[in-house]
Amino acid sequence: MITKEEIKKEVDKLPDNLLDEVYKLLRSLSAEQSLVPKQWTERNFKGKFDQLDIRSSAYE
């Protein structure tokens, strides 16, 4: 897995004329990630409490 330090070292090696492009790329990646809606996963393990009203059972 690549670490942030390794990426920083590679960016430091780049010529100055490419820094603007790298910055735009990084900004677009972070903006793209924030636009992706978070998906909730739902699991159905078919347990005995799946169809049970827990509130009513808790006060019995």
Backbone as JSON Lines, residues from 0, in Angstrom:
{"i":0,"aa":"M","n":[0.84,-1.17,0.0],"ca":[0.0,0.0,0.0],"c":[0.89,1.25,0.0]}
{"i":1,"aa":"I","n":[0.51,2.2,-0.76],"ca":[1.27,3.44,-0.88],"c":[0.9,4.37,0.27]}
{"i":2,"aa":"T","n":[1.9,4.97,0.87],"ca":[1.66,5.89,1.98],"c":[1.68,7.34,1.47]}
{"i":3,"aa":"K","n":[1.17,8.22,2.29],"ca":[1.16,9.64,1.93],"c":[2.58,10.18,1.77]}
{"i":4,"aa":"E","n":[3.48,9.66,2.59],"ca":[4.87,10.12,2.51],"c":[5.49,9.77,1.16]}
{"i":5,"aa":"E","n":[5.19,8.58,0.66],"ca":[5.71,8.19,-0.66],"c":[5.16,9.09,-1.76]}
{"i":6,"aa":"I","n":[3.9,9.44,-1.65],"ca":[3.3,10.34,-2.64],"c":[3.93,11.72,-2.55]}
{"i":7,"aa":"K","n":[4.15,12.18,-1.33],"ca":[4.78,13.49,-1.14],"c":[6.18,13.52,-1.74]}
{"i":8,"aa":"K","n":[6.94,12.43,-1.59],"ca":[8.28,12.35,-2.16],"c":[8.23,12.45,-3.68]}
{"i":9,"aa":"E","n":[7.26,11.77,-4.28],"ca":[7.13,11.8,-5.74],"c":[6.72,13.2,-6.22]}
{"i":10,"aa":"V","n":[5.86,13.85,-5.49],"ca":[5.44,15.2,-5.85],"c":[6.62,16.16,-5.74]}
{"i":11,"aa":"D","n":[7.45,15.96,-4.74],"ca":[8.63,16.81,-4.59],"c":[9.6,16.67,-5.76]}
{"i":12,"aa":"K","n":[9.59,15.52,-6.42],"ca":[10.49,15.29,-7.56],"c":[9.98,15.93,-8.85]}
{"i":13,"aa":"L","n":[8.7,16.29,-8.9],"ca":[8.11,16.82,-10.13],"c":[8.65,18.21,-10.46]}
{"i":14,"aa":"P","n":[8.72,18.51,-11.75],"ca":[9.09,19.88,-12.12],"c":[7.94,20.84,-11.79]}
{"i":15,"aa":"D","n":[8.28,22.09,-11.61],"ca":[7.3,23.09,-11.18],"c":[6.15,23.27,-12.16]}
{"i":16,"aa":"N","n":[6.4,23.06,-13.44],"ca":[5.34,23.28,-14.42],"c":[4.24,22.2,-14.34]}
{"i":17,"aa":"L","n":[4.49,21.08,-13.68],"ca":[3.46,20.04,-13.55],"c":[2.67,20.13,-12.25]}
{"i":18,"aa":"L","n":[3.1,20.96,-11.35],"ca":[2.43,21.04,-10.06],"c":[0.98,21.5,-10.16]}
{"i":19,"aa":"D","n":[0.71,22.4,-11.08],"ca":[-0.66,22.87,-11.27],"c":[-1.57,21.72,-11.71]}
{"i":20,"aa":"E","n":[-1.11,20.9,-12.62],"ca":[-1.91,19.76,-13.08],"c":[-2.14,18.75,-11.96]}
{"i":21,"aa":"V","n":[-1.11,18.48,-11.18],"ca":[-1.24,17.54,-10.07],"c":[-2.24,18.08,-9.05]}
{"i":22,"aa":"Y","n":[-2.16,19.34,-8.77],"ca":[-3.09,19.96,-7.81],"c":[-4.53,19.84,-8.31]}
{"i":23,"aa":"K","n":[-4.75,20.12,-9.59],"ca":[-6.11,20.01,-10.15],"c":[-6.61,18.57,-10.07]}
{"i":24,"aa":"L","n":[-5.72,17.62,-10.35],"ca":[-6.1,16.21,-10.28],"c":[-6.49,15.83,-8.86]}
{"i":25,"aa":"L","n":[-5.7,16.23,-7.9],"ca":[-6.01,15.9,-6.51],"c":[-7.32,16.54,-6.06]}
{"i":26,"aa":"R","n":[-7.53,17.78,-6.46],"ca":[-8.79,18.46,-6.11],"c":[-9.99,17.75,-6.75]}
{"i":27,"aa":"S","n":[-9.85,17.32,-7.98],"ca":[-10.97,16.64,-8.65],"c":[-11.25,15.3,-7.99]}
{"i":28,"aa":"L","n":[-10.21,14.6,-7.54],"ca":[-10.42,13.33,-6.86],"c":[-11.14,13.52,-5.54]}
{"i":29,"aa":"S","n":[-10.77,14.52,-4.79],"ca":[-11.44,14.75,-3.5],"c":[-12.88,15.23,-3.71]}
{"i":30,"aa":"A","n":[-13.12,16.03,-4.74],"ca":[-14.49,16.48,-5.03],"c":[-15.34,15.32,-5.5]}
{"i":31,"aa":"E","n":[-14.76,14.43,-6.28],"ca":[-15.47,13.26,-6.79],"c":[-15.89,12.36,-5.64]}
{"i":32,"aa":"Q","n":[-15.02,12.19,-4.68],"ca":[-15.31,11.33,-3.55],"c":[-16.44,11.9,-2.69]}
{"i":33,"aa":"S","n":[-16.51,13.2,-2.55],"ca":[-17.56,13.79,-1.72],"c":[-18.93,13.74,-2.4]}
{"i":34,"aa":"L","n":[-18.96,13.58,-3.72],"ca":[-20.23,13.51,-4.44],"c":[-20.85,12.13,-4.41]}
{"i":35,"aa":"V","n":[-20.07,11.11,-4.11],"ca":[-20.59,9.75,-4.09],"c":[-21.45,9.58,-2.85]}
{"i":36,"aa":"P","n":[-22.73,9.24,-3.04],"ca":[-23.59,9.06,-1.86],"c":[-23.19,7.81,-1.09]}
{"i":37,"aa":"K","n":[-23.29,7.89,0.2],"ca":[-22.94,6.75,1.04],"c":[-24.09,5.75,1.01]}
{"i":38,"aa":"Q","n":[-23.74,4.52,0.81],"ca":[-24.73,3.45,0.73],"c":[-24.83,2.73,2.07]}
{"i":39,"aa":"W","n":[-26.03,2.58,2.55],"ca":[-26.25,1.81,3.76],"c":[-26.47,0.37,3.36]}
{"i":40,"aa":"T","n":[-25.83,-0.52,4.03],"ca":[-26.04,-1.93,3.73],"c":[-27.03,-2.51,4.73]}
{"i":41,"aa":"E","n":[-27.85,-3.37,4.24],"ca":[-28.85,-3.99,5.08],"c":[-28.62,-5.49,5.04]}
{"i":42,"aa":"R","n":[-28.6,-6.09,6.19],"ca":[-28.37,-7.53,6.28],"c":[-29.62,-8.2,6.83]}
{"i":43,"aa":"N","n":[-29.94,-9.33,6.27],"ca":[-31.05,-10.12,6.77],"c":[-30.51,-11.5,7.09]}
{"i":44,"aa":"F","n":[-30.34,-11.77,8.38],"ca":[-29.79,-13.04,8.81],"c":[-30.89,-14.03,9.18]}
{"i":45,"aa":"K","n":[-32.13,-13.65,8.96],"ca":[-33.29,-14.5,9.21],"c":[-33.28,-15.05,10.63]}
{"i":46,"aa":"G","n":[-33.09,-14.14,11.56],"ca":[-33.07,-14.52,12.97],"c":[-34.46,-14.5,13.57]}
{"i":47,"aa":"K","n":[-34.57,-15.01,14.79],"ca":[-35.88,-15.12,15.41],"c":[-36.43,-13.76,15.86]}
{"i":48,"aa":"F","n":[-35.58,-12.72,15.93],"ca":[-36.04,-11.41,16.36],"c":[-36.27,-10.45,15.2]}
{"i":49,"aa":"D","n":[-36.17,-10.91,13.97],"ca":[-36.31,-10.02,12.82],"c":[-37.71,-9.42,12.71]}
{"i":50,"aa":"Q","n":[-38.74,-10.17,13.0],"ca":[-40.11,-9.69,12.86],"c":[-40.72,-9.29,14.2]}
{"i":51,"aa":"L","n":[-39.91,-9.2,15.23],"ca":[-40.39,-8.91,16.57],"c":[-40.33,-7.42,16.85]}
{"i":52,"aa":"D","n":[-41.4,-6.9,17.47],"ca":[-41.41,-5.5,17.9],"c":[-40.66,-5.44,19.24]}
{"i":53,"aa":"I","n":[-39.45,-4.98,19.21],"ca":[-38.58,-5.01,20.38],"c":[-39.09,-4.09,21.49]}
{"i":54,"aa":"R","n":[-39.68,-2.96,21.14],"ca":[-40.19,-2.03,22.17],"c":[-41.25,-2.69,23.04]}
{"i":55,"aa":"S","n":[-42.2,-3.34,22.41],"ca":[-43.25,-3.98,23.21],"c":[-42.69,-5.14,24.03]}
{"i":56,"aa":"S","n":[-41.72,-5.84,23.5],"ca":[-41.13,-6.95,24.24],"c":[-40.28,-6.46,25.41]}
{"i":57,"aa":"A","n":[-39.69,-5.28,25.27],"ca":[-38.83,-4.78,26.34],"c":[-39.61,-4.4,27.58]}
{"i":58,"aa":"Y","n":[-40.89,-4.02,27.43],"ca":[-41.67,-3.57,28.57],"c":[-42.56,-4.66,29.13]}
{"i":59,"aa":"E","n":[-42.4,-5.88,28.68],"ca":[-43.22,-6.98,29.21],"c":[-42.65,-7.52,30.49]}
